[in-house]
Structure formats: C-alpha cells, structure tokens
C-alpha cells in the first residue's frame, strides 16, 4: 500500500481524496482489500457496477470477446452496435442512438445536438435559439459544456468564464421555469433525479410542465438519466414512472445515459427522437472509442441479465424495503429526511456527513456524501434484504454516536 501511495503522490494529478484502502478483488456486492477485509459496496462504483463484481455471465461474455477485436474504428461495422442501439430505442421509446465513452460526453453531445437542431429547424422570430435552461442544484459533468450546465459554484468558479447561454431554474418551480423560458431557449436540461445534488427527484407536474412548454415553443427536452437511468429506479428510465414508452408526445427528445451501460467498461449513449437526429449531418460529430465491440457486447449482456433475472421487479421491491429501513433512522436527531426511488436513495442529515462516511468504511460499508449533508446509496441491483438490514444496523450505530 505504501508504494502505491508513493507512486500516486508523485505521478498522479490529485483530483480525488482517496480512502486509505487498496482494493484487490470483488465478488457479488462486496469488495476486498489487500488485507483481505471485505466491504459491502453500497455505492457500486458510483452507480457503475450495477451487477456487482465478478458476475459469472459477464466474465463469460468478456472472455469470448477478448479473442476478437476489442476496438475497431467507426469507419467500419461490427455486429453489436446496431443491436445495442435497437435495445436502447425499444426500452426508451425513442428512435436512434449515438454512443459515447462517458456521461459527460453524452451531455456534451446533447448540448451540441440541441443547438444544431435549433439552428436548422427553429427560429424565435428575430434570431437564433441557443439558450439552455438547466436546474439549480444540477450536476451534469466536468467537461466545459456540461460544467456550464452545472449550477454549483465550487465546480464552476475555477474554470470561468464558461460557455455562454445557460441559465438556472429552481427545480420543481413551474413559475420560475415559465419566467425564464424566453423565445431564444433551444432546450431545457433536467436530471429526473438529481444525483450529486443529493438524490432529489423532480415532481411529475414539473416534468409535464417542461414537456408542454418545450413542445409548445419549439424547444427540446433533454433528460440526463446518467445516474438514475437504465434500471436504477426499477424502471428502464426514471421518467417512465410518469410516461409510458408508447406515449411519444410526452417522452424527452433526448436522453443522456452512461454509468452501468458498459458494466465498468467506459460507455455512454445519447438516445434521440428522429426529428432531432435528422438535423445532425454526417461528420458534424464523432467519437473514436464510442460503441466499441467490447463495450457493446458487455452492454447487451447487461440487458439480458436484467430481463431474464427480472431484476427491475427486484429493484423496486428491495428499493422500497431499503427506503423503509432507512426511514426508521428518523428517530435519530441527526437525520432530517430520507429521499429517493428504487435503489437510488439518500439520508439527509442536519450536520456534515463526511465523518459518517469514514466511520461506515471502517465498519466495512462503502457509501458517500454529496452536497455536504446527503449520505448517498447506489447499491448493486443484486443486493439482498439481509445485506440491507446489516447496512442499516451499522448506519444506526454510526449516526447514534453523534
């Protein structure tokens, strides 16, 4: 461990405050460090390892693919990209897909596509539509465009001036949305459930107001489902709790996704409606690594496992159970609120949560704290009720020490 830390301190750009733990392997919902201590991962690699670690079906698929090309350029076809695009379109209700390498890249593509679409198809009567409305408390990524749509000063200020044309709306405040929705708005960008902002769901009436306003005034609705999508809530996408995939009129115009899509292999996607896709011309956007054979094949297996093992039902059931167990902690003075849907949950504290994250880690549980006071839980979809009970008992002990 000491040698690893020395190398990192000497050669790695230190953008993360790492825990003093050297991970060596994993199995199921557990990680194991170099000292053979086990940790129940209630964060799933920040929402990536949705099927846990060392899944036998995933290993089998990857073994097969490493005997074939891991990467080919997008100048050529391979057999998995079209199949994965078809799957994403069918589960979402949208029409086309573009593959990326990360969530931030997916957001960047959505922003570019929004402005290209508006420039070719929309007019405000006196000039080009270009402005994007995002939500306060939002986090969309760390690249320049995604950061411009992220409201927190601590992320923004070191890199200002950012991309112009962004304004923030108070989430779930329809009056504020209507006030700021001027004729030059080309898109409204939402997180259906704000993740880094503390696991804060949008309300159905706000989502519908955004959809009606954008449809009526010739703008796009872009849903960032990077953290809350692809099964995390027990639906394929979090907005499906309100809108059926067949109700195309109420669906978003674009969806940004990533996190579990490649099961740990860098992978993201933008899913688009046809009217947006048709405004993007060949050569106007691209990706070197997006949609590789390895990532696409792993992703197809992800969807097969979720469907064949009926994991969406399990996520809804275990998510409701987990939330109910967390609700029992509200008798503790430090606990203010419990939020979330499915296996995307948070305990809001009255005090900073960083020390509680450390204490849980010492006891063998991995969680994190967002927005200073929100303890976040994004466990693997395979988590059991016994593991949930064990986690909540430990959390009660830790929080009671306050």
C-alpha positions as CSV (number, residue, x, y, z in Angstrom):
1,X,0.0,0.0,0.0
2,X,2.8,2.5,0.9
3,X,4.5,2.0,-2.5
4,X,1.2,2.5,-4.3
5,X,0.5,5.7,-2.4
6,X,4.1,7.0,-3.1
7,X,3.7,6.4,-6.8
8,X,0.3,8.2,-6.9
9,X,1.5,11.1,-4.8
10,X,4.5,11.5,-7.1
11,X,2.9,11.0,-10.5
12,X,-1.0,11.2,-10.4
13,X,-2.8,14.5,-10.6
14,X,-4.6,14.5,-7.3
15,X,-8.2,15.4,-8.1
16,X,-9.6,12.8,-5.7
17,X,-9.2,12.5,-1.9
18,X,-8.8,8.7,-1.9
19,X,-9.7,6.5,1.1
20,X,-6.7,4.7,2.6
21,X,-7.8,1.3,1.1
22,X,-6.1,-0.8,-1.6
23,X,-8.8,-2.8,-3.4
24,X,-7.7,-6.1,-4.8
25,X,-10.8,-8.0,-5.9
26,X,-14.5,-8.2,-5.6
27,X,-17.4,-10.7,-5.6
28,X,-21.1,-10.1,-5.6
29,X,-21.9,-6.9,-3.7
30,X,-18.5,-7.0,-1.9
31,X,-15.0,-5.5,-2.5
32,X,-12.0,-7.0,-0.8
33,X,-8.8,-5.1,0.1
34,X,-5.2,-6.1,0.2
35,X,-5.6,-7.0,3.9
36,X,-8.5,-9.3,3.0
37,X,-11.1,-7.0,4.6
38,X,-14.5,-7.1,2.9
39,X,-16.6,-4.0,2.2
40,X,-20.2,-4.1,1.2
41,X,-20.3,-1.7,-1.7
42,X,-23.4,0.4,-1.3
43,X,-22.2,2.8,-3.9
44,X,-21.5,0.3,-6.8
45,X,-18.5,2.3,-8.1
46,X,-20.7,5.4,-8.1
47,X,-23.6,3.6,-9.9
48,X,-21.4,1.8,-12.5
49,X,-21.2,-1.8,-11.1
50,X,-24.9,-2.4,-11.1
51,X,-24.4,-6.2,-11.2
52,X,-21.8,-6.2,-8.6
53,X,-18.4,-7.8,-9.1
54,X,-17.1,-10.9,-10.8
55,X,-20.5,-11.7,-12.3
56,X,-20.2,-15.2,-14.0
57,X,-22.2,-14.3,-17.1
58,X,-20.3,-11.0,-17.6
59,X,-17.0,-12.8,-17.2
60,X,-18.1,-15.4,-19.8
61,X,-19.0,-12.8,-22.4
62,X,-15.8,-10.8,-21.9
63,X,-13.7,-14.0,-22.2
64,X,-15.3,-14.6,-25.6
65,X,-14.8,-11.1,-26.8
66,X,-11.2,-10.7,-25.9
67,X,-10.4,-13.3,-28.5
68,X,-11.9,-10.9,-31.1
69,X,-11.2,-7.2,-31.8
70,X,-11.7,-5.1,-28.7
71,X,-11.8,-1.9,-30.8
72,X,-12.4,-1.0,-34.4
73,X,-12.9,2.4,-35.8
74,X,-16.4,3.7,-36.5
75,X,-15.4,3.7,-40.2
76,X,-16.5,0.0,-40.1
77,X,-19.4,-2.0,-39.0
78,X,-19.4,-4.6,-36.2
79,X,-22.3,-6.8,-35.1
80,X,-23.1,-5.4,-31.7
81,X,-23.5,-1.7,-32.1
82,X,-26.8,-1.8,-34.1
83,X,-28.2,-4.4,-31.7
84,X,-27.5,-2.3,-28.7
85,X,-28.9,0.8,-30.4
86,X,-32.1,-1.1,-31.1
87,X,-32.3,-2.2,-27.5
88,X,-31.9,1.4,-26.2
89,X,-34.5,2.7,-28.6
90,X,-37.0,0.0,-27.7
91,X,-36.8,0.4,-23.9
92,X,-36.8,4.2,-24.1
93,X,-39.5,4.8,-26.8
94,X,-37.1,7.0,-28.8
95,X,-35.7,6.4,-32.3
96,X,-31.9,6.5,-32.6
97,X,-28.7,6.2,-30.5
98,X,-25.3,7.8,-30.5
99,X,-22.5,6.1,-28.5
100,X,-20.0,7.9,-26.3
101,X,-17.5,7.0,-23.6
102,X,-18.9,8.7,-20.5
103,X,-21.8,10.6,-19.1
104,X,-20.1,14.0,-19.6
105,X,-19.6,13.2,-23.2
106,X,-23.2,12.2,-23.6
107,X,-24.2,15.6,-22.1
108,X,-21.8,17.4,-24.5
109,X,-23.4,15.7,-27.4
110,X,-26.9,16.6,-26.2
111,X,-25.9,20.3,-26.0
112,X,-24.3,20.2,-29.5
113,X,-27.3,18.4,-31.0
114,X,-29.7,20.9,-29.3
115,X,-28.1,23.9,-30.8
116,X,-27.6,22.3,-34.2
117,X,-31.3,21.2,-34.3
118,X,-32.4,24.7,-33.2
119,X,-30.2,26.4,-35.8
120,X,-31.7,24.3,-38.6
121,X,-35.3,24.0,-37.7
122,X,-36.3,26.7,-35.2
123,X,-36.5,30.5,-35.1
124,X,-37.6,32.9,-32.4
125,X,-38.7,35.4,-35.0
126,X,-35.7,37.7,-34.5
127,X,-32.7,35.5,-34.0
128,X,-31.3,32.0,-33.3
129,X,-32.5,29.9,-30.5
130,X,-29.4,28.9,-28.4
131,X,-30.0,29.3,-24.7
132,X,-30.3,26.2,-22.4
133,X,-32.2,26.2,-19.2
134,X,-30.8,23.8,-16.5
135,X,-31.8,23.3,-13.0
136,X,-30.3,24.7,-9.8
137,X,-28.6,22.0,-7.8
138,X,-27.8,20.2,-11.0
139,X,-24.6,18.3,-11.8
140,X,-24.1,17.2,-15.4
141,X,-20.3,16.6,-15.6
142,X,-16.9,18.2,-15.6
143,X,-16.2,19.0,-19.3
144,X,-16.7,22.6,-20.3
145,X,-20.2,22.4,-21.7
146,X,-21.5,20.0,-19.1
147,X,-19.9,22.2,-16.4
148,X,-21.7,25.3,-17.9
149,X,-25.0,23.4,-17.2
150,X,-23.9,22.6,-13.6
151,X,-25.0,25.2,-11.0
152,X,-22.6,24.7,-8.1
153,X,-20.1,27.4,-7.7
154,X,-17.4,25.1,-6.3
155,X,-17.3,23.2,-9.6
156,X,-17.7,26.3,-11.9
157,X,-15.6,29.1,-10.5
158,X,-12.0,27.7,-11.1
159,X,-12.8,27.4,-14.8
160,X,-14.8,30.5,-15.6
161,X,-15.7,32.0,-18.0
162,X,-17.7,29.0,-19.1
163,X,-19.8,28.5,-22.2
164,X,-22.4,31.3,-22.5
165,X,-26.1,30.8,-23.0
166,X,-27.0,28.9,-19.8
167,X,-29.4,29.9,-17.1
168,X,-30.7,28.0,-14.0
169,X,-34.2,27.4,-12.9
170,X,-35.3,26.4,-9.5
171,X,-36.2,22.7,-9.7
172,X,-39.9,21.9,-9.3
173,X,-40.8,25.6,-9.5
174,X,-43.1,26.0,-12.6
175,X,-43.4,29.7,-12.2
176,X,-39.6,30.2,-12.3
177,X,-39.5,28.0,-15.4
178,X,-42.1,30.0,-17.2
179,X,-40.5,33.3,-16.3
180,X,-37.1,32.2,-17.6
181,X,-38.3,30.4,-20.7
182,X,-37.7,33.2,-23.3
183,X,-38.0,32.8,-27.1
184,X,-34.3,32.1,-27.5
185,X,-34.4,28.9,-25.4
186,X,-33.4,25.9,-27.5
187,X,-33.5,23.2,-24.8
188,X,-34.4,22.5,-21.1
189,X,-32.0,20.1,-19.4
190,X,-33.2,18.1,-16.4
191,X,-32.0,15.3,-14.2
192,X,-35.1,13.3,-13.5
193,X,-33.5,12.6,-10.1
194,X,-30.7,14.9,-9.1
195,X,-27.8,12.6,-8.1
196,X,-24.8,14.7,-7.0
197,X,-27.3,17.3,-5.7
198,X,-28.4,14.9,-3.0
199,X,-30.8,12.4,-4.7
200,X,-33.7,14.9,-5.2
201,X,-36.4,13.7,-7.6
202,X,-38.3,16.0,-9.9
203,X,-42.0,16.1,-9.4
204,X,-44.3,14.8,-12.1
205,X,-46.1,18.1,-12.6
206,X,-42.8,19.9,-13.1
207,X,-41.7,17.3,-15.7
208,X,-45.0,17.7,-17.6
209,X,-44.8,21.5,-17.4
210,X,-41.3,21.3,-19.0
211,X,-42.6,19.0,-21.7
212,X,-45.6,21.1,-22.6
213,X,-43.6,24.3,-22.6
214,X,-40.8,23.0,-24.8
215,X,-43.3,21.3,-27.2
216,X,-45.4,24.5,-27.5
217,X,-42.5,26.8,-28.1
218,X,-40.2,24.7,-30.3
219,X,-37.5,23.7,-27.9
220,X,-36.1,20.3,-26.8
221,X,-36.5,18.4,-23.5
222,X,-33.2,16.7,-22.6
223,X,-33.2,14.2,-19.8
224,X,-30.0,13.4,-18.0
225,X,-30.5,9.9,-16.8
226,X,-26.8,9.1,-16.4
227,X,-27.2,8.1,-12.7
228,X,-30.9,7.4,-12.4
229,X,-31.5,5.6,-15.7
230,X,-31.0,2.1,-17.0
231,X,-32.8,0.3,-14.2
232,X,-31.6,2.2,-11.1
233,X,-35.2,3.1,-10.1
234,X,-36.8,-0.1,-11.1
235,X,-37.9,1.3,-14.4
236,X,-35.7,1.4,-17.5
237,X,-35.6,5.2,-17.1
238,X,-36.8,7.3,-14.2
239,X,-39.3,9.3,-16.2
240,X,-41.1,6.1,-17.1
241,X,-42.7,6.3,-13.7
242,X,-44.9,9.0,-15.3
243,X,-44.7,8.4,-19.0
244,X,-45.1,5.1,-20.8
245,X,-42.6,4.4,-23.6
246,X,-45.5,4.4,-26.1
247,X,-46.5,8.0,-25.2
248,X,-44.0,9.5,-27.6
249,X,-45.6,13.0,-27.2
250,X,-44.6,13.2,-23.5
251,X,-41.2,11.5,-23.8
252,X,-38.0,13.6,-23.8
253,X,-36.4,14.5,-27.1
254,X,-33.0,13.2,-26.0
255,X,-31.7,11.1,-23.1
256,X,-28.1,11.1,-21.9
257,X,-27.0,7.8,-20.2
258,X,-23.9,6.1,-19.1
259,X,-22.9,4.7,-15.6
260,X,-23.9,0.9,-15.8
261,X,-24.2,0.8,-19.5
262,X,-20.8,-0.8,-20.1
263,X,-20.6,-2.6,-16.7
264,X,-17.3,-0.9,-15.9
265,X,-16.1,-0.6,-19.5
266,X,-16.3,3.2,-20.4
267,X,-19.6,3.6,-22.3
268,X,-22.3,6.2,-22.7
269,X,-25.0,6.9,-25.1
270,X,-27.4,9.6,-26.3
271,X,-30.9,8.4,-27.4
272,X,-32.7,10.7,-29.7
273,X,-36.1,11.2,-31.4
274,X,-36.0,11.1,-35.1
275,X,-36.7,14.8,-35.6
276,X,-33.5,15.7,-33.7
277,X,-31.4,13.0,-35.3
278,X,-32.4,14.2,-38.7
279,X,-30.9,17.6,-38.0
280,X,-27.4,16.2,-37.4
281,X,-25.3,15.7,-40.6
282,X,-22.5,13.1,-41.2
283,X,-19.2,14.5,-40.0
284,X,-20.6,17.0,-37.6
285,X,-20.0,14.9,-34.5
286,X,-18.0,11.8,-33.8
287,X,-16.2,9.5,-31.4
288,X,-13.1,7.4,-31.5
289,X,-13.9,4.9,-28.8
290,X,-17.7,5.1,-28.5
291,X,-19.6,1.9,-29.2
292,X,-16.6,-0.5,-29.3
293,X,-17.3,-4.2,-29.8
294,X,-16.2,-5.0,-26.2
295,X,-18.4,-2.3,-24.6
296,X,-21.4,-3.0,-26.7
297,X,-21.2,-6.8,-26.2
298,X,-21.0,-6.3,-22.4
299,X,-23.9,-3.9,-22.5
300,X,-26.1,-6.3,-24.4
301,X,-25.4,-8.9,-21.7
302,X,-26.4,-6.4,-19.1
303,X,-29.8,-6.0,-20.6
304,X,-30.2,-9.8,-21.0
305,X,-29.4,-10.4,-17.3
306,X,-31.8,-7.7,-16.1
307,X,-34.6,-9.1,-18.2
308,X,-34.0,-12.8,-17.7
309,X,-33.5,-12.5,-13.9
310,X,-36.4,-10.0,-13.6
311,X,-34.1,-7.5,-11.8
312,X,-36.3,-4.5,-12.4
313,X,-39.0,-6.1,-10.2
314,X,-36.3,-6.9,-7.6
315,X,-35.0,-3.3,-7.7
316,X,-38.5,-1.9,-7.0
317,X,-39.1,-4.4,-4.1
318,X,-35.7,-4.1,-2.5
319,X,-35.6,-0.4,-3.1
320,X,-38.9,0.1,-1.2
321,X,-37.6,-2.2,1.6
322,X,-34.3,-0.3,1.8
323,X,-36.1,3.1,1.9
324,X,-38.4,1.8,4.6
325,X,-35.5,0.6,6.7
326,X,-33.7,4.0,6.3
327,X,-36.9,5.7,7.4
328,X,-36.6,4.0,10.8
329,X,-33.5,6.2,11.4
330,X,-35.6,9.4,11.5
331,X,-35.8,9.0,15.3
332,X,-32.2,10.0,15.4
333,X,-31.5,13.7,16.0
334,X,-29.0,14.0,13.1
335,X,-31.4,12.6,10.5
336,X,-33.5,15.1,8.7
337,X,-35.1,13.3,5.7
338,X,-34.9,10.2,3.5
339,X,-35.3,10.6,-0.2
340,X,-35.1,8.5,-3.4
341,X,-36.7,5.9,-5.6
342,X,-35.7,2.3,-6.2
343,X,-32.0,1.7,-5.4
344,X,-31.1,5.4,-5.6
345,X,-31.5,6.7,-2.0
346,X,-30.2,9.3,0.4
347,X,-30.4,10.1,4.0
348,X,-30.3,13.9,4.6
349,X,-28.5,14.9,7.8
350,X,-28.6,18.1,9.9
351,X,-24.8,18.0,10.0
352,X,-21.9,17.4,7.6
353,X,-21.8,13.7,6.5
354,X,-18.1,13.2,5.7
355,X,-17.1,11.7,9.1
356,X,-20.0,9.2,8.9
357,X,-18.8,8.0,5.5
358,X,-15.4,7.3,7.1
359,X,-16.9,5.5,10.1
360,X,-19.0,3.3,7.8
361,X,-15.9,2.5,5.8
362,X,-14.1,1.4,9.0
363,X,-17.0,-1.0,9.6
364,X,-16.8,-2.4,6.1
365,X,-19.5,-0.4,4.3
366,X,-18.9,1.9,1.3
367,X,-21.2,5.0,0.9
368,X,-20.5,8.6,0.1
369,X,-21.7,12.0,0.9
370,X,-23.0,14.5,-1.7
371,X,-23.9,18.2,-1.2
372,X,-22.1,18.1,2.2
373,X,-25.1,16.6,4.2
374,X,-26.6,13.8,2.0
375,X,-25.5,10.3,2.5
376,X,-26.0,8.6,-0.8
377,X,-26.8,4.9,-1.5
378,X,-26.4,3.4,-5.0
379,X,-26.0,-0.3,-4.3
380,X,-25.7,-3.0,-6.9
381,X,-29.0,-4.3,-8.1
382,X,-28.2,-7.7,-6.7
383,X,-28.2,-6.5,-3.1
384,X,-30.2,-8.7,-0.7
385,X,-32.6,-7.7,2.2
386,X,-30.1,-9.3,4.6
387,X,-27.4,-7.0,3.3
388,X,-29.7,-4.0,3.6
389,X,-30.5,-4.9,7.2
390,X,-26.9,-5.3,8.0
391,X,-26.1,-1.9,6.4
392,X,-28.9,0.0,8.3
393,X,-27.9,-1.5,11.6
394,X,-24.3,-0.3,11.1
395,X,-25.6,3.2,9.9
396,X,-27.7,3.5,13.1
397,X,-24.7,2.7,15.3
398,X,-22.6,5.3,13.4
399,X,-25.3,8.0,13.4
400,X,-26.1,7.4,17.1
401,X,-22.5,8.3,18.0
402,X,-23.1,12.0,17.1
